[in-house]
Amino acid sequence: MTLSTLTRSDIAIVQRPRVLALANQKGGVGKTTTAINLGTALAAIGERVLIIDLDPQGNASTGVGIDRKARKISTYHVMRNEATLAETIVPTLVPNLSIAPSTMDLLGLEIEIAQEKDRTRHLAKALDGLVTSLGNDGFSYVLIDCPPSLNLLTINALAASDAVLVPLQCEFFALEGLSQLLRTVEQVRAALNPKLTIHGVVLTMFDPRNNLSNQVVADVRQYLGEKVYETMIPRNVRVSEAPSHGKPVLLYDLKCLGSQAYLKLASEVIQREKLYRAPMA
């Protein structure tokens, strides 16, 4: 099936992408790093992946090599209904990985659309339009990099997503604020998006030599059980260096511990997806 032959009846049976929001209101937990490298790892195993950069800092866009001067159309224009999502998408250095970049204009968006009745569903409508325009030639996964706050941008991401992936740093305050995020997810599920679930929690910046890291891992697993992925992302200098080169760590150093961890995480995400998509008995 091609776009030219896609009919109104076909649209109903088009395979929609799985949309995962990477969210945590705490900054510096590895959210953007996970969006970039999980997206790259999924693309490396054959998935067609779109990253939607919804953070005004635009670090996900920078991390895959998109120069700020090249971001003429961005997610700001999508959220303002001034452009379609398809018009913002640009390819990256990674085959099968594209991105809808962001700009600092997003900082003022909440005020600009605060009075609109559908202000929480701008992104959901944009994704519906993308699915309609691309059909089965579209993406299999969409990863939304949310800002480090529970603001209107994050609410839009949650309202548009199938599930939430939560990066959680292996440090003392890891669980602080997590309950607030989980409450927000419940509120969005009740009011805006009944299908929304927690896909999983990924522990980041893990240092096995640090007793505190090991204690945090134990506490989080006890608190959240099977929601926590088995894969943990180690603290790794190559992961930290890669963004300054405009590359995901899998392109920067495939053999490093960080790259190998993200490949394992991608495999685990796929395995969970098989469970989610399995028909009910």
N, C-alpha and C positions, 0 to 999 in steps of 0.2 A: 504494500500500500504506500502511495506517495501522497504528498500534500495536495497535489493537483487532483487526485482521485478521491480524496477524503470527503465523505458526505455527512450530512447531519445525523443520519442513523449510525454511521461508523463511529462518530465521536463518543457515543455512549459506551462503546466497548473498547475504546482506546486504553491501553495499559498506562495508568497514571504512575508517575514516579513516586517513590517513597520519600517523604519530606521529613527530615530530621532537623530540629532546632538545637543548636549547641548553646546552652544557656547556663549562666551562673552570674548572679549579681555582683560577686566579688571579682575584682580585677586581678590579673597576674596568676591565674590558675591554669593557664595553658589552653584556654578556649580557642583562640584564633589559631594557635599552633596545631591543635587537634583538628580543627576544620580543614586546614591546608593539607596536613599530612594524611589524615584519614581519607580525604577526598582523593589525594594522589594514590594512596594504596588501593582504594576501591577501583580507581581508573586502571591501575596496573594489572588488576586481575580481570579486566574486561568490562567493567561497568561504565556506563556513560554518566558522568557526574557534573552537576552544576553547583558551584558555591555561590550563595547570595550573601554579599557583604552588606550587613545592615548596621555595622558599627561606624559611627562618624569618623573614627580614627583611621579607618581604611587599611588596617594592617594586613588583613587577609589579601587584599588586592596587591599591596606592596610585596607581600611574601610569595606571590606567584609571578612577580615580575611585571606588574602593570604600573607604568609610570603615572604619577599624579597628573601630569600635563596631558596624558592621553585619555583621561576620563571625562570626555565631553558629555556623554549621557551616562547617568548613574542611577543607583537605586533611589536617590532623592527624587529624580524625575518620575520614576515609577510610582513612588508613594504619593506624589502630587498629581497623579493621573495625567502627566505631561508626556509620557512615553510608555510603550509596552515593555514588558520584561524581555521579550525577544530582541528588542532594539538595543538593550543595554549589554547583552551578552558578548563577551570577547573570549577567544581561545587563549590558552596558556601554553607554556613550553611542554606541558604534559599531554600526550595524546589521550583523548576521551575526557579531558578535564577542562571545563570552561568556568568563567566567573562573571557575575554581574557586580561590577565594582561600586564602591561608595566614595563619597566626598564629605568634607566638613559641613556641607549644606544641610546634612541630616540633623545637625545640632539644633536647628530652629524649627524642625518639622512639627514637633509636638504642639507648639504654639500655633503654627499655621493651619493645622487641621483639627484643632481642639474642638471646634464647634460643629464639625461635620457628623452627621448621624452614623455614617458607616466608617468612622475613623479607625476602628479596630480590625477592619476587614479589607483594607486596601491591598495588602500583600496576597491574601487568599484569592481575591478577584484577579490579581495579576497572574498568579500561578494557574488559575483556571483558563485564562486567556492564552497562556503559554502552551498548555496541554492541547487546547483546541487548535492552535496554529501549527504546532509541530506534529501532532498525532503520534503515531508509533515510531517516528523518526526522532523523537525527543530523548529525554534523559531517564535513566532508571533510578537515580538518586539525586535529591536536592538537599544540600547541607546549608543551613542558615546560620551565619556567624552573628550572634546577637551582641549588643553592647553590654558592658558590665553594670547593668542596672535593670530594674523591673519597670521600665518606662513604656511608653506607647509603642515604641519600636519593637520591644520584646513581646508585648502583648500581641502585636500584629503577627510576629513570627510564630507564636504559640497557636494563634487562631488559624494559621495556615498549615500547621504541621500535623503529621501523623503521630509523632513521638518526640520526646525530648531526650537528648544525650547530655549528661551533666559531667563536665570535667571537674575534678575535685583534687586540690593540691594536698600532698601528704605533709601537712604542717599543722601546728597546734589549733588554729582557728578553722580547720577544714569543715567541721560540722556546724560551725556558727553561721547562721544565715541559710543553711540548707533547708531547714524546716519552713522558712519563709518562701523559698522557691517552690517547695512541694505544695504549700498552701495556694500559691498563685496558680500552679498547674491545675489544682482542683477547682479553683474559681473559674478559670478559663474553660475547663471541661464542662462545668455546670452551665455557664452562661453563653459560651461562644462555639465550643468545639467538642462535642460529646465523644469523639473518637480518640482524643488525645491521651497518650499513655507515656509512662517513663520507659524509654528504651533501655537505658542503663546508665550507671555511673562509672566513669573511667578515672582511676587514680593516677595522677600525674606527678612528675618531679620526685619519683620515688628513689630514695637512697638506702639500700639495704644495710649500709654501715651505720646508719643513724637509728638509734633505739626509738626515737620519737616517731620516725617514719613508720617503723614496724608497729608501734602502738596505735597510730592513726589508722593503719590498714586494718588491724584487728577490730578497732572500734567501729569503723565504717561497715565492715562486713557483718559484724554482729547486729548493727542497727538496720541495715538495708538488705542483708541476705543475698538472694540470687539476683537482685537488681544490680549488683556490682560486677563488672566484667572481671574475668579471671586475669586478663592482660593488664599489666601496669606499665605506665610509661616512665622509664628511668630518667633521672636527672643526667643530662648528657650534653657536653659542650658542643657537639656537632649540631644538635637540634637548635641550640641557641645561636650558632653562627650562621646557619642556613638563610634566615630571612634577610640578613645584610647583603646577601648575594642575589636576592630576588628569586630564590629557589626553595622548593620543598626539600626537606632533609633527604628524602629518597633519591633526589637528583644530585644533591650535594655530596652525600656519602651513603651509598646504599648499604654498605656492610656495617655501619655503626649500630650500636645497641638501640638507639632511638628509632632508626629506620626499621629494624627488624621487629621492634615492638609495635609500630604502627601497622606493619603488614599482618602481624598476629591479631591486632585489634580489628582490622578490616575483615579478616576471616571469621572472627567471633561475631561481628555485626551481621555478616551474611548468614551465619548459622542461626542467629536469633530471628533474622528475617524469615527464614524457612519455617520456623515455628509460628510466627505471626501470620504467615500466608497459608499455612496448612489448613485444608477444609475441616470444618467441625465434624466430629463423628456422629 
